[in-house]
C-alpha cells in the first residue's frame, strides 16, 4: 500500500510559513534533495555546480515575486538545508535539463482533464490529473495548505519543498500542468514553472491568474490548464516566449504531453514525442471514456478514466516501468479536485493502490475572497 501524502499546514508572513513548512516536511525535503542531487551527480555536476545553476534563477524569481525567495529561505531554515537546495526543488525541471550532457531522462509526463459543469452529474466542475514522474517521488510528495492573510487560502499537491504543483485556491481557481517540449526551449532564462503555478494559486481573480500563465517568460515549454469553479477552463500550451489556447470541446478538456493547438504546430516543432509516444493516445483514451457520459460525469467516472490501463505499462495509469531511456517511472499520483466543494482527493501510485486520501479547503468562491 502506498503511503498517503502528508498534509502540511502553514500560515503567517512568507518567511514564517516557509519555516513552518520546512520543519514539518524536513524528512521528505531532504529525501527529494538527495534524489535530485544524486541524479545530477551522475551527470558530473557537484553541489557547487548545482548551486550555480540554481542561482541563475534567483533574479528572475525575485523580479516575479519578492515573497517567493523569502518563503524558500524560510523553508531552507526550517528544514536545515541550503537555500540552493530549495531553489533546486522549485526549479528542478529547468535545472535537470540544463545540467544534461545527454538525453537520458524521461520527461515529467501527466494526463490532465477538466469536466465542465454542463458535463457533470451535479453541475460542478471537476479538474483532475495523473502525474507521471519518478516512482521515488511518491515518498517525497506532500499536500500543502497555506492560510494567507493577503489573498485566498491555497491547497496544493507538490513535491516537498516546492511552492506549488497542482491545486486550487479558496476563490475556486485551479491549475494542473503537463510536460511539453519544443525546439524553442532553453534559449532564455525564465521564471521556473512551479512558481508560475504558485502565482496562479495566489490570485483571486481568474483574468490575472491566466495572465500569469500566458505572459510570464519561461525557460521551457509547459502545458497548464487553468479553471474556475463557476465554469471556465482554458488550456495554455506554453512555449518559453509564446502561449497558445486550447478550449473545452462539448464540456471536456483533456491534454497529455504533445502539442495540439494548430497555431502552435504551425510555428514550432514538438520535440517531446520522442520520449512520450504514448501521449498520442492517452488523451484520446480519456476523452473517449468520458464522452458517452456527458451530462452525468461523476468523480468516480473521472477516476475510472484516469485508471485506464489500455496498452499497459504504456498507459494512462502507468505502473512502474522502464522508459525509452531505461529510467524507472510511474503514475506517481492521481489528483481529483472539485473546487466548488473545496475537496481534493489523492491516490499515490494509483496503478498499484487505488486508495484515495481526502484533503479539504474552506471556500469563498462567490465573493472571490479567501474564507475567514
C-alpha positions in Angstrom: 0.0 0.0 0.0 1.3 3.4 -1.0 1.9 6.0 1.8 -0.5 8.9 1.6 1.0 12.3 1.1 1.1 14.1 4.5 -0.8 17.3 5.0 1.3 20.3 5.8 -0.5 23.4 7.2 1.2 26.8 7.3 0.3 30.4 8.0 1.8 33.8 8.6 4.2 36.0 6.5 6.2 34.4 3.7 9.4 33.6 5.7 7.5 32.3 8.7 5.2 30.0 6.8 8.3 28.8 4.9 9.9 27.9 8.3 6.8 26.0 9.3 6.8 24.1 6.0 10.4 23.2 6.3 10.1 22.0 9.8 7.1 19.8 9.2 8.3 18.3 5.9 12.1 18.2 6.6 12.5 14.5 6.1 10.7 14.5 2.7 12.5 17.7 1.6 15.9 16.1 2.4 14.9 12.9 0.6 14.0 14.9 -2.5 17.2 16.9 -2.4 19.3 13.8 -2.2 17.4 12.2 -5.0 17.9 15.1 -7.5 21.5 15.8 -6.3 22.4 12.1 -6.9 20.8 12.3 -10.4 22.7 15.5 -11.2 25.9 13.9 -9.8 25.6 11.1 -12.4 25.8 13.9 -15.0 29.0 15.1 -13.5 27.6 18.1 -11.6 28.8 18.5 -8.0 27.0 20.6 -5.4 28.8 23.8 -6.3 27.7 23.3 -9.9 24.1 22.7 -8.8 24.1 25.8 -6.6 25.5 27.8 -9.6 22.6 26.6 -11.8 20.1 27.4 -9.1 21.5 30.9 -8.6 20.8 31.7 -12.3 17.1 31.7 -11.5 17.1 33.8 -8.3 17.0 37.2 -10.1 14.1 36.1 -12.3 12.2 34.8 -9.3 12.8 38.0 -7.2 11.5 40.2 -10.1 8.5 37.9 -10.5 7.6 37.9 -6.8 9.9 39.1 -4.0 8.0 37.0 -1.5 8.9 33.7 -3.2 12.7 33.8 -2.3 11.7 34.8 1.2 9.4 31.8 1.5 12.1 29.5 0.1 14.7 30.9 2.6 12.2 30.1 5.3 11.8 26.5 4.0 15.6 26.1 4.0 15.9 27.3 7.5 13.1 25.1 8.8 14.4 22.0 7.1 18.1 22.8 7.9 19.3 22.7 4.3 21.0 25.1 1.9 18.8 27.8 0.2 20.2 26.5 -3.1 18.7 23.1 -2.3 15.2 24.6 -2.1 15.9 26.5 -5.3 16.7 23.1 -6.9 13.4 21.7 -5.8 11.5 24.7 -7.2 13.4 24.8 -10.5 14.1 21.1 -10.8 12.6 20.8 -14.3 14.8 23.6 -15.6 18.0 22.5 -13.7 17.7 18.9 -14.7 17.5 19.8 -18.3 20.2 22.5 -18.2 22.6 20.0 -16.5 22.1 17.3 -19.1 25.0 16.4 -21.3 23.0 13.5 -22.8 19.3 13.0 -23.3 18.6 10.1 -20.9 15.9 11.4 -18.6 12.2 10.5 -19.2 10.1 13.7 -19.1 7.7 14.7 -16.4 4.5 13.3 -18.0 0.9 13.7 -17.0 -2.6 13.5 -18.3 -4.8 16.4 -17.3 -8.6 16.9 -17.7 -11.5 19.2 -16.8 -15.1 18.2 -17.0 -17.2 21.4 -17.2 -20.3 21.9 -15.1 -22.6 21.2 -18.1 -21.0 17.8 -18.5 -21.1 16.6 -14.9 -23.9 14.9 -13.0 -24.1 17.5 -10.2 -23.2 20.6 -12.2 -19.8 21.0 -10.5 -16.6 21.4 -12.4 -14.1 18.6 -11.9 -10.4 19.3 -12.5 -8.1 16.3 -12.4 -4.7 14.9 -13.3 -2.4 11.8 -13.4 1.1 12.9 -12.5 3.7 10.7 -14.2 7.3 11.0 -13.0 9.9 9.2 -11.0 8.5 6.4 -8.8 10.7 7.6 -5.9 8.7 10.9 -5.7 5.8 9.1 -4.2 7.8 9.3 -1.0 8.6 13.0 -1.3 5.1 14.3 -2.1 3.0 16.4 0.3 -0.2 18.3 0.3 0.4 21.9 1.4 -2.4 24.0 2.9 -1.5 27.7 3.1 -3.5 30.1 5.2 -2.9 33.5 3.8 -3.5 37.0 5.1 -3.1 38.7 1.8 -5.1 36.6 -0.6 -7.1 33.3 -0.9 -6.0 30.2 1.0 -4.4 27.5 -1.1 -4.4 23.7 -1.2 -1.7 22.2 -3.4 -0.2 18.8 -4.1 3.6 19.2 -4.6 7.0 17.7 -4.1 8.1 18.5 -0.5 9.9 21.9 -0.5 8.1 23.1 -3.7 5.8 26.1 -3.5 3.1 24.5 -5.7 2.2 22.0 -8.4 -1.4 21.0 -8.8 -4.1 22.6 -6.7 -6.8 25.2 -6.1 -7.5 28.2 -4.0 -10.4 29.5 -1.9 -11.6 31.6 -4.9 -12.2 28.4 -6.9 -9.2 28.8 -9.3 -7.4 25.5 -10.0 -4.4 24.5 -12.0 -2.7 21.4 -13.3 0.4 21.2 -15.5 1.8 18.7 -18.1 5.2 18.4 -19.7 5.6 19.8 -23.2 8.8 20.2 -25.2 9.6 22.3 -28.3 12.6 23.5 -30.3 12.4 26.9 -28.6 13.3 25.5 -25.1 16.3 26.8 -23.0 17.2 29.8 -25.2 16.4 32.1 -22.3 16.2 32.1 -18.5 12.7 32.5 -17.4 10.6 32.0 -14.2 10.6 28.4 -13.0 7.3 26.7 -13.9 6.5 25.7 -10.3 6.5 29.4 -9.3 4.1 30.4 -12.1 1.7 27.7 -10.8 2.0 29.1 -7.3 1.3 32.7 -8.6 -1.9 31.4 -10.2 -3.0 29.9 -6.9 -2.3 33.1 -5.0 -4.6 35.1 -7.3 -8.3 35.6 -6.5 -9.1 36.9 -10.0 -9.2 34.5 -12.9 -8.1 37.0 -15.5 -4.9 37.8 -13.5 -4.3 34.1 -12.9 -4.5 33.4 -16.7 -2.3 36.5 -17.3 0.5 35.0 -15.2 0.4 31.8 -17.2 0.0 33.4 -20.6 2.6 36.2 -20.4 5.4 35.1 -17.9 8.7 34.3 -19.7 9.7 30.7 -19.2 12.9 28.7 -19.8 11.0 25.7 -21.2 7.7 24.7 -22.7 4.8 23.6 -20.5 1.1 22.9 -20.6 -1.0 24.5 -17.9 -4.8 24.0 -17.5 -6.4 26.8 -15.5 -10.0 26.6 -14.4 -12.5 28.4 -12.2 -15.2 26.5 -10.3 -18.1 28.6 -11.8 -17.4 27.1 -15.2 -14.4 28.4 -17.1 -11.4 26.4 -18.2 -8.6 27.1 -20.7 -5.6 25.0 -21.6 -2.5 27.0 -22.2 0.2 25.4 -24.3 3.2 27.5 -23.4 6.4 27.9 -25.3 9.0 29.9 -23.4 8.1 33.1 -25.3 4.5 32.5 -26.5 1.3 30.8 -25.4 -1.5 29.1 -27.3 -5.0 28.3 -26.2 -7.0 25.1 -26.3 -10.6 25.2 -25.2 -13.1 22.6 -23.9 -15.0 20.6 -26.6 -18.5 19.8 -25.6 -17.7 20.1 -21.9 -14.5 18.2 -21.9 -10.9 19.3 -21.9 -8.2 16.6 -21.9 -4.4 17.1 -22.5 -1.4 14.8 -22.4 2.2 15.6 -23.4 2.0 16.7 -27.0 1.1 19.9 -28.7 -2.4 20.0 -30.2 -3.0 23.7 -31.0 -2.9 24.1 -34.8 -1.4 27.5 -34.4 1.3 26.2 -32.2 2.1 23.3 -34.5 2.4 25.8 -37.4 5.0 27.8 -35.5 7.2 25.3 -33.6 8.4 21.7 -33.6 7.2 19.2 -31.0 10.4 17.5 -29.7 8.8 15.7 -26.8 7.1 12.8 -28.7 10.5 11.2 -29.0 10.3 10.3 -25.3 6.5 10.2 -24.8 4.9 8.3 -27.8 2.1 7.1 -25.5 0.9 10.7 -25.2 -0.6 10.4 -28.7 -3.4 8.2 -27.4 -3.6 8.9 -23.7 -5.7 12.0 -24.2 -7.9 10.1 -26.8 -8.5 7.3 -24.3 -9.6 9.5 -21.5 -11.8 11.6 -23.8 -13.4 8.6 -25.3 -14.1 7.0 -22.0 -15.8 10.2 -20.6 -17.6 11.5 -23.8 -20.5 9.0 -23.7 -21.2 10.2 -20.1 -21.6 13.9 -20.9 -24.2 15.4 -18.6 -23.7 12.7 -16.0 -20.0 12.6 -15.4 -19.1 11.9 -11.8 -15.9 12.0 -9.8 -15.9 8.2 -9.9 -16.2 8.3 -13.7 -13.2 10.7 -13.9 -11.2 8.3 -11.6 -12.1 5.3 -13.8 -10.9 7.2 -17.0 -7.6 8.1 -15.3 -7.2 4.5 -14.1 -7.3 3.3 -17.8 -4.8 0.6 -18.4 -5.0 0.3 -22.2 -1.6 -0.7 -23.5 -0.2 -1.0 -20.0 2.5 -0.2 -18.9 2.4 2.5 -21.6 -1.0 3.6 -20.4 -2.9 6.5 -18.9 -2.3 5.0 -15.5 1.3 3.9 -15.6 2.6 1.1 -13.3 6.3 1.4 -12.5 8.2 0.7 -15.8 11.4 1.4 -17.6 11.1 4.2 -20.2 12.9 4.6 -23.5 15.9 5.8 -21.6 15.7 3.0 -19.0 14.7 5.2 -16.1 12.0 3.9 -13.7 8.9 6.0 -13.9 5.2 5.6 -12.9 2.0 7.5 -12.4 3.1 8.9 -9.0 -0.3 10.3 -8.1 -3.8 10.8 -9.3 -5.3 14.1 -8.1 -9.0 14.8 -8.3 -10.3 18.3 -7.4 -13.8 19.7 -7.1 -13.1 23.3 -6.2 -16.7 24.2 -5.6 -16.8 21.9 -2.6 -13.2 22.5 -1.6 -12.3 18.8 -2.0 -9.0 17.3 -3.3 -8.6 13.5 -3.4 -5.1 12.0 -4.0 -4.2 8.4 -4.7 -0.4 7.6 -4.5 0.9 5.1 -7.1 -2.6 4.5 -8.3 -1.7 1.7 -10.7 -0.7 -0.3 -7.6 -3.1 1.1 -5.0 -6.5 2.8 -5.7 -6.8 4.2 -2.2 -7.6 7.9 -2.0 -6.9 10.4 0.8 -9.2 13.4 1.0 -8.0 16.9 1.8 -10.3 19.9 2.1 -10.1 23.7 2.0 -12.7 26.2 3.2 -14.1 28.0 0.1 -15.5 31.5 -0.6 -15.6 31.4 -4.4 -18.8 33.5 -4.7 -17.1 36.7 -3.4 -13.7 35.6 -4.8 -12.1 36.2 -1.3 -10.4 33.8 0.9 -12.6 32.2 3.5 -12.2 33.7 7.0 
